[in-house]
Amino acid sequence: MTARKNILILMVDQLNGTLFPDGPADFLHAPNLKELAARSVRFQNTYTASPLCAPGRASFMSGQLPRRTGVYDNAAEFASDIPTYAHHLRRAGYTTCLSGKMHFVGPDQMHGFEERLTTDIYPADFGWTPDYRKPGERIDWWYHNMGSVTGAGVAEISNQMEYDDDVAFQAVRKIHDFGRGKNDRPFCLTVSFTHPHDPYVARRKYWDLYQDCAHLLPGVPARAYEAHDPHSKRIFDANDWRSFDITEEDIRKSRRAYFANISYLDDKIGEILHALEAMHLAENTTILFVSDHGDMLGERGLWFKMTFFEGSSRVPLMVADKDLAPAHITAPVSTLDVLPTVCDIADIDMSEIMPWTDGESLVPLANGMGRTSPVLMEYAAEASYAPMVGIREGDWKYIHCELDPPQLFNLADDPYELTNLADDPAHADASARFADAVRARWEMTTYDAEVRQSQAKRWIVYEALRNGAYFPWDYQPLQKASERYMRNHMDLNEVEEGRRFPRGD
């Protein structure tokens, strides 16, 4: 193996960052993640660039905010000419591989990865495009609804379990190949799971771990619809809340299944980490653990994502690297920082990286230096009628939408974001400073027009492509059966010897 560090990126879906105050919360049954946390730099206040799968993931891979990528929602194309960390690493000599979900939309389903081991779990076409021309419209066949909450419980197999079982299996198989010397380049392997994303359904063995859990009710109970801010009301309407009667037992079961699926993921991650150790790769592999966005989990009555409130926008982030001392860092950071961080760790010339990213490397912060910029967020997808932007800096979070009154929260004093200080005379200076920062960073009228134009174009293209013969963009994993196991163009002795690791024990 080369001396250059390998990189393993473990990504999960919809994992609430408030459950990782310094690694996994004590009540979570997650021994593998807790062991990883003990040797990691833990970034307590990490925020997604956008609290939705496709835009959050495109930003995570490119280090660019959604307005720059054009990936505004779960059906917006991720352009092939946008450099990702997979491009930068591959250009520097790495082999780049993806097992699992990345929710790429469009005909390019690789975006710098040399190999994909699985298909994606979600569609790659424009079918999930929202439409700002029809505010309040629910698109029933793909919008979230509260059936995920009322239907929470136990199952031994589901669509998502089937997927993540395969994601882990393929990742372990690939690590075995790396360890057996199938490639003499350093590797970057991204393993991306779809749990603990709803529906809130878990296997019995993990469900039973949380029978007596003291955290099955949210810290802030549901509020009356009229008591919510305008965007939260839009989320309730988009999720069809009036059609469901959510009971306390539904809430308990949903949160229990969610916690259970964290334990399920912990087992899968344990399999991957064990494979690294078994193949003698662990010492020279940097491991990064992150989520694309969070889940409100019933706080104030909200579920899923689509908001800048903490449960939805804050995610876990941990980096285990032999040259970084384990530490707990509270300064706000972003998933936009992942690309420059892995490139920095890979010793790639950062002068070629920084023009293409809205993030910054976390290596200096991990080594005791400060951060140079605030954390920025954008959202322009379902449940919004116009783009929203957010800024997290110091103890403050500021949220702006042209349709709504601004929101300003001091998270040190008000971690549940219950008191909007934007119109409080005592905080007028802070509110004005953030309003000025929004005006300096975003031209909201132009931003809105760009989103509307993108949506309108995609509606035309999608309806056209679904009329007549349909050629999907969904990724088909390639497996060459003639090169697997033993075939007659191979020497059986060489096959048996070459596939064994370690040899001679």
N, C-alpha and C positions, 0 to 999 in steps of 0.2 A: 504494500500500500504506500501511497505517497505521503509526504509529511504534511501536505496541505490539509486543513481541517475538512472533514465531511460535515454536512449539515442535515439535520433531521427536523422538519417542521411538522408539528402535531397540531392540527386545526380541528376545532369542534364547532358546533352550530348552535347558536342561540343560548350560550352559557352566560348567565347573569354574573357580572364581575363583582357584585357586592358579596357574593358567596366566596370570594377569594380575597379576604382582607390582607392576608399575608400567606399565600398558598391556600389550599382548600380549608374552609371553615372546619372547626374541630368536630362538629356533628356529622360531617360527611364521611362515609365509609369509602375512602379513596387512598389506600396505602401507597400505591405506586406514584400517584401525583404528589402525595405528601413527601415521599422520599425524593422525588424530583425537585420539589420546592426547596428542600433543605440544602440542595447544592446549586440553587439557581439565584439569579438576581430577579426578585419579584417586584413587578411594577404595579402597585396597588391601584393607581388611578389611571387606567388605560381606557381610551375611548375609541369606538369605531368611527371611521370617517363618514359612515352613513348606516343608520339602523335598519338595514334590510339586506337580504342575502347577496344578490348579484352586485349592487353598487358597493356594498361593503367589501366584497371579495375582490372586485376589480381594483378598488383603491388599495387594499392590502397588498395585492400583487404588483401594482404599478407605483405605489407611493404617491398617487395623484388623487385629488378630490374628484367627486363625481362630475362636477361641471367641466373639468379638464378631460376626463375619460369619455364623457358623454353617456356613461352608464348610470342613468338617472333612476332606473327601476329594474324589476326582475325580468324585463323583456327588451332591454336596450342593448344593442350590439357593442361588444368590446372590440375595438378596432385592432387590427393586426399590427399596425405600425406603432403601437404604444409599448415601449420597453417594460418588461416585468423583471422581477428578480430572477426568474428562470432564464430570461434572455441574457442578463448581465453575467450570471454565473456560468451559463453554457459558453458564452463568448470567451470567458476567462479559462475555459478548459474543463469545467465540471460536466458530468453527466447528470441530467435533470429528469426526475421521474415523479409522476403524480399517481397516487392511489386514492380515489375517492372523489368527493364533490368539489367543484369550484364554480359551478353555475355560470359557465361561459355561455353567452348568447351570441349566435352568429355562426358562420361556416368555419371559422377558425376555432377549433376545439383544443388547441395545444398551447398557444401563447408562450412559447419558449421551452415547453417541456419536450424532451426528446422522446419520452415514452409515457403513455397512460395505461394503467393496469386495469381500470374499470371504466364502465360508462358513467355518465352522471346520473343523479337521481331525479333531476328536474329537466324540463324541456329546454331545448336550445333555440327555439324559434321566437317569434314576436307575439305569440298568443296571449301572454300575460301583460299586455300593454294597458296601463290606465289611460283615462281620457279626461283631461281638464276641461274639455268642451261640455262635459256632462257632469257637473259637480253633484255629488250625492248618489250617483249611480252605483249600484252593487252589481258586480259581475259574478253571479252565484257559483259558477262552475269552478272558479279558482280562488276567489277571495276567501280569507279566513272567516270562520264563524265559530260560535261558542260550543259547537259540537265536540271540539277537542277537550273542553272542560267537562261537559256533561257526560262524555263517553270515556272518561279516564278510568284506568283500572289495569288488570293483569292480562297479559297474553304471552304465549311462548314464542310466537313468531308474528312479525308484522312486515309491512313493506320496508320500513326503515331498519328493522333488525336484520332482515335479509341483506340489505345493502351494506350495513356496517360490518356484519360478519365477513362479507366478502372483502371489504376494504382492508380489514385487519389481516385476513388470510393472505391477500395478494402482497401486502406490505412486508409481512414476515418472509414470504417466499423470495421477494426481491432482496431483502437484507441477506438472506442465505446466499443468493447469487453474488452479491457484493463481497461477502466474506470469502467465498470460494475463488475469488480472483477473476470473476467473469469480465471485469472492467478495470483497467489500470489507472483510470482517472478518479479524482475525488468525486464524491456524489453529493447531490442535494436531493433528498427524498422528501416529498410533501405527502403526508397522510392526512386526509381530510374526511372526518366523520360527519354524519347528518344528525346524530343525537347531541344533546338532549332536546332538540327541536320537537315541538308538538307534532302529532297527537301524543297526549300524556299516557302512554301505554308502556308497561315494563314487564320483564320476566319475573316470575314468582321469587326466584332466589335473591333478586335484588330488591324487590318490593318488600320482602319480609325483613330486610335490614332496617327498615324505617317504621316498623309497627308502633314504636313508642316515641317517635321523633317529636321533639318539642317545638318544631319550626313549621308545622303544617298549616299555619294560618299566617297571612302577611302582617307586617308591622303596622301598616296603615289599612284599615278596612275599607270596603267599597263605599263610595260617596254617591249621593243622588246625582242623576244625570245633569241636573241644572247647576250643580255646584262645581262642575268641571270647567276648565279652560276651553276655548273654542276648538283647539286641535284635538284635545282628548275626546270631546263630543264627536268629532268627525271619525275618530278611531272606533268609538262605540258603534256609531251608525254603520261604518264599513264592516264591522264584525257581526252585524245583524243581532245585536244584543236583545232586542225586543222579542225575538222569537224563542228565547231560552229563559228558563227559570233557574238561575245559578244558586245552589244551596251551599251551606257551609260544608257539607259532606263532599260535594263536588270539588270545592276548593281544596279540601284536605287530600282527596284522592289525586287531584292533578299535581299538587306540589309533591306528594309522596312519590308518584311515578317519575316526576322530573328528577328528584334526588336519586331515585333508584337507577335512572339512566346515567347519571353521573358515575355511579358505581359500576354499571355495565361498561361505560367507556374506560374507567380505570382498569378494569380487567383486560380490555383490548389493548390499551396502552402498555400495560404490563407485559403482554405477549411480545409487543414490538421491542420494548426495552430489554427483555430477556434475550431476544434474538440478537440484538446488538452486542450484548455481553458474550453470548455463546459463540459468536463469530469473531470475537476479539476486535470489535470495531468501536466499542464504547469510549475508550480513552481518547480517541482522536475525533470524536463526533460532537459537535455543538448541537444542543437540543433546544428548540424554541416551541413553547406551548401557547396557543392563542385561540380566541373565538372570533367569529365574524361580527357578532352583535349579541345583545342580551335578550332577556325575557322579563316582562314586568311581573309575572307570576301572581297576579291578583292584587298587587299593591294598588290601593285607591280604586280597585275594581277593574284596572286595566290588565290585559293579557298580551302576550306575544311581544311585538316590537313596534316600530314605526314612530317612536317618540324619542326626544332627547332626554327624558327623565332617566335617572341613574340605572334602574333595572334593565332598561332597553339599550342604552348607549354605552354603558360601562362593561368592559370585558376583562377576563384574566389575561395576563401576559407574564411568562416566566422564561428566562434565558439561562441555560446551564452551559457554561463554557469553561474550559480548564484554565483560561487566562483571566477570568473574571471572578473575583471573590464573591461568594454568596452575600446577598444584601437585600434589604427591604427598602424600596424607594417609593416615596409618597408623591413626588412631583408629577403633575399630569403629563401623560404621553399619549401617543396615538398609534393605531394600527398602520398609519401612513409611515411610521418610523421603521417598520419591519424591513422594507427593501434596503434602505441605506445601512441598517444595522447588519444584515447578513452579508452585504457587500463589504462592509468594513471588516467584519470577522474573517471574510475570505481573502482579505488583503488585496481588494480591487481598488484601482485608482479612483478615489472619491470625487475628483474633479470632473470625471465623466458621468458620475451618478447624480450629483446634486442638481444640475439643470433640469433633470427629468422627474423630480420628486417634490412634493409639498411637505415631506417629512424630514427628519434629521436622525443621524445615527444615535443610538442609545448607548454606545460604548463609552463616550465621554461621561455621560450621566452616571453610568455604572461605576466609573472610576473616580467619582466624587466631584465632577464638574457640574455646572449648571446647564439649564435648558435655555435656548435662545429665542424661542417663539411660543406663542400660545397654541393650544390645541383647537383645531377647527373641525366643524361637522356640517354636513349638508343633507337635506332630505327633500325629494321631489317625486314621490311615488304614491301608491294607493293610500287613501285616507287623508291625503293633502289635496288642497285646491290650488295651491301656489307653492313655490319653493320656500323651504324653511332653512335657516342657518343657525349655527350655535358656536359659541366660543367658551372654552374652559381655560381659565387662567388663575393661578393661585387658588384661593378658596372660592372663586366666583364661577358661576355659569350664567351665560346670557343667551337668550333665545329670541330670534327675530323672524317674523313673517309679515309680509305687507298687509295681510288680511286681519291680523290679530294684534292686541296690545302686547308690548314686549314683556318678557319675563326675566327676572334677575334673582338668583338665589345665592346665598352664602352657604356653601355646603359644610363648612366647619361648624356653623351654628345650627344648620337646618338640613341634616343629611337626607331627610325624606322629601325635601323641596315642597314644603307646605305653605311657605310665606313668600309671596312675590314682592320683592323690594323695588321693582322698577319705578313705581310712583311714590315711593317713600321719600319725603324731603331729606331725611337723614342720609340717604344714599344717592342723592341726586348727582353727585360728581361721578360716582362709579357708573351709574346708569348712562350718563352723557358720554363718558369715555368709551363705553362699549358700543353705544349707538354710533359714535364717530368711527369706531373700528369697523363696524359693519359697512358703513357707507364707503370707507376707504378700500375695503376688500371686495365687496360685491356690488354690482349694479343690478339691483333686484328686478327691475322691469325687463332688462335685456335677458337676464337669467330665465325669467318666466317665459319669455317669447321663445327662447331656445328649447325649453322643455316642451312647449306646446307644438312647436314645429316638428320635433323629433317624434312625439306621439302620433301626430297626424300622418306623417310619412309612413310610420310603421303599421298603422292601421290599414293603409292602402296596400302596402306590400304583403302583409299577412293574409288579407282577404283574397288577394290575387293568387298567392302561392297555394292557398287551400282550395282553389277552384280548379278541378281537374286532377291530373297526376300530382302526387305529393312526394317530394324528395326531402326527407328530414335531415337536419344538421346534427342530430344526436350522434355522439361519438361511439363508434363500434370498436371495442378492444381487439387488437390483433394478436392472434395466437397461431404460431406456426407448428402445427402438430408434427410435421416432419422433422422438427428440430428438438422435440421434447422426448425425455426418457431415452429409450434405446431404439435406434433405427439401423438399417443394414448398410448405410454409408458410414457408420461409425464403428469404432473398435470397442467392443464390450468391456475389455479390460481398462481402457482409458476412461470410458464413461463411469464405471464403478469407482475407479480411483479418483477421478477428477471431481466427482460429486460429493465425496466424503470430506467432512471437516469436523474436527481436526483429523489428520491422518496419523495412523500408527498408535493411537491411544487405546 
